[in-house]
Amino acid sequence: MTTIATADRSRLHIRGLRDGERYIVATQGDGWLIQPEPREPERRKPKEWAGPKKDLFDHLDEMSALGFVMPEPIKETVGPCPFADT
């Protein structure tokens, strides 16, 4: 016999049971098998993206107003690769 029961700790004292949780109870041989009822994960609705609120240039203008300065790229000349076939 298998049934689903809701735990009530005031009536049943089994270690690990949580009050109000649902458990599958089944007879097995000379005893009982008690295991938690499987739960389905909560499904969340995907949020729809409305798009960017500002353009990249608007963000860069705000950052420059706060003192951000783009550094000049380092112009290093690199020699030929010693591993290249010549």
C-alpha positions as CSV (number, residue, x, y, z in Angstrom):
1,M,0.0,0.0,0.0
2,T,1.3,3.4,-1.0
3,T,-0.1,6.8,0.1
4,I,0.8,10.4,0.4
5,A,0.7,11.9,3.9
6,T,1.2,15.3,5.4
7,A,3.6,15.2,8.4
8,D,2.3,16.2,11.8
9,R,5.1,16.1,14.4
10,S,2.7,16.3,17.3
11,R,1.4,12.9,16.3
12,L,4.4,11.2,14.7
13,H,8.0,11.3,16.0
14,I,10.3,10.4,13.2
15,R,13.7,12.1,12.9
16,G,13.9,14.4,9.9
17,L,10.2,15.0,9.3
18,R,9.2,18.6,8.8
19,D,5.8,19.7,10.0
20,G,3.4,20.3,7.1
21,E,5.6,18.6,4.4
22,R,4.1,15.9,2.2
23,Y,5.7,12.4,2.2
24,I,5.2,9.2,0.3
25,V,4.5,6.4,2.7
26,A,4.7,2.8,1.5
27,T,4.8,-0.6,3.1
28,Q,7.9,-2.5,2.4
29,G,8.5,-6.0,3.8
30,D,8.0,-5.8,7.6
31,G,8.2,-2.0,7.8
32,W,7.4,1.3,6.2
33,L,9.3,3.4,3.6
34,I,8.9,7.1,4.1
35,Q,10.4,9.6,1.6
36,P,9.7,13.2,0.7
37,E,7.3,13.8,-2.2
38,P,9.2,15.1,-5.2
39,R,8.7,18.7,-5.9
40,E,8.6,20.4,-9.3
41,P,10.9,23.4,-9.5
42,E,9.1,26.8,-9.6
43,R,8.9,28.1,-13.2
44,R,9.7,31.7,-13.6
45,K,8.4,33.8,-16.5
46,P,11.2,35.1,-18.6
47,K,11.4,38.9,-18.4
48,E,11.2,40.7,-21.7
49,W,14.0,43.1,-22.3
50,A,12.8,46.6,-23.4
51,G,16.2,47.5,-24.9
52,P,18.9,49.8,-23.7
53,K,17.8,53.0,-22.0
54,K,20.9,54.9,-23.1
55,D,23.2,54.8,-26.0
56,L,26.9,54.0,-25.5
57,F,27.8,57.5,-26.3
58,D,25.5,58.8,-23.6
59,H,27.2,56.7,-21.1
60,L,30.7,57.8,-22.3
61,D,29.6,61.5,-22.1
62,E,28.4,61.0,-18.5
63,M,31.7,59.2,-17.6
64,S,33.8,62.0,-19.2
65,A,31.8,64.6,-17.2
66,L,32.9,62.7,-14.1
67,G,36.5,62.9,-15.2
68,F,37.1,59.6,-17.0
69,V,39.7,59.9,-19.8
70,M,40.5,57.2,-22.3
71,P,44.2,56.6,-22.3
72,E,46.1,56.7,-25.5
73,P,47.0,53.2,-26.8
74,I,50.6,52.2,-26.2
75,K,52.4,52.2,-29.5
76,E,55.2,49.7,-29.2
77,T,57.0,48.2,-32.1
78,V,57.5,44.6,-31.8
79,G,60.3,42.8,-33.6
80,P,59.8,39.8,-35.8
81,C,58.7,36.5,-34.3
82,P,61.8,34.3,-33.7
83,F,59.7,31.2,-34.2
84,A,58.4,32.2,-37.7
85,D,59.8,30.4,-40.7
86,T,62.0,32.7,-42.7
